[in-house]
Amino acid sequence: MSAWLPPGPRTLVGIGDDAAVLAVPDGRVVATTDFLLEGRHFRRDWSGPADVGHKAAARSLADLAAMGAEPSALLVALAAPPGLRVSWARKLAEGLAAECARAGAHVIGGDTARADQVLLAVTGLGDLAGRAPVLRSGAAPGDLVAVAGPLGAAAAGLALLSAGITQDPLVTAHLRPAPPYDAGPEAAGLGATAMIDISDGLLADLGHVAAASGVRIDLASDALRPGDALLAAARAVRAAARHASLGRTGPGSRPDPAGTPPSEEARQSEAPQLEAPQGEAEQGEAEQGEAEQGEAEQGEAKQNEALRWVLSGGEDHSLAATFRPGTRLPPRWRVIGAVLPGHGVVVNGQPWPQAPGWDHFA
């Protein structure tokens, strides 16, 4: 695979030796590692090999950015079935290289092995360029909470794929998350007190910051209102679910055997029914009221589903950080809450009643 993974300017010894040698101008190395497992983190019937490469790289590169580091290099270990096509591996490498290019990093080495399914273990290395690392433990009461990058897009894309909808930009957001890598060093330069990438869900990951810092984080739902794309996705997913339900239980789904006469109950249900007299105006008002109530309920369900993606969806790998009050933030950083005394994460001062995000061992 070395032919598809060119070395970078900091690579002193690259692929082909027992180990790589990387120049580290800062003298300190930020290191992280992530798994990507077939059937757990991706499906080959949904994700092409380049998609898998992009996602595998993004997971580790975003961790480096969340420390305030500039990504430098990846080490990629690949285990795969013996029948995996060489073209699949080549496109995987192209996806890895393309995502590394977005971050200014390169693949400098790795390993290969045989396995029943595709598995990648990716180690990311980064450079702090003279800055202090931004930890999870530095948030303090009074700090602002802000986020750079999308929230809920990857979760919406997964829901669309699960509903059989493949042609939507949000599907791409799930298959190929695009973290704002340069926002990490930018936040460090602005004096960020704590930072994390959103991999398991906004509530779950900010929960790690709250626990490490010994504080409470209060998010404002007005600042997290789902956009039109998420609402449209929620509507499409619900419509697909209703269509599937009708396909299972609708008329004609369980026909009577040929030649079996209809029961008396069936004949009565098919016969015209007499209704109690009712004025046309009164009947029309009742039907309109029912329709309006149904639309309102559907709209609320759509809003709730989209908000759930924002708060607990995960896999966007956007960056969430805390900043001292009064910090002037660039436009891509939007304030979504505040740090308070206490513990945990709440929304509008209240606990979120649903799961906060992905549980790796559930």
Buried (B, 14 or more C-beta within 10 A) or exposed (E): BEEBBBBBEBBEBBBEEEEBEBEBEBEBBBBBBBBBBBEEBBEBEBBBBBBBBBBBBBBBBBBBBBBBBBBBBBBBBBBBEEEBEEEBBBBBBBBBBBBBEBBBBBBBBBEEEEBEEBBBBBBBBBBBBEBEBBBBBBBBBBBBBBBBBBBBBBBBBBBBBEBEBEEBEBBBBBBBBBBBBBBBBBBBEBEBBBBBBBBBBBBBBBBBBBBBBEBBBBBBBEEBEBEEBBBBBBBBBBBBEEEEEEEEEEEEEEEEEEEEEEEEEEEEEEEEEEEEEEEEEEEEEEEEEEEEEEEEEBEEEBBEBBBBBBBBBBBBBBBBBBBEEEBEBEEBBEBBBBBBEEEBBBBEEEEBEEBBBBEEEE
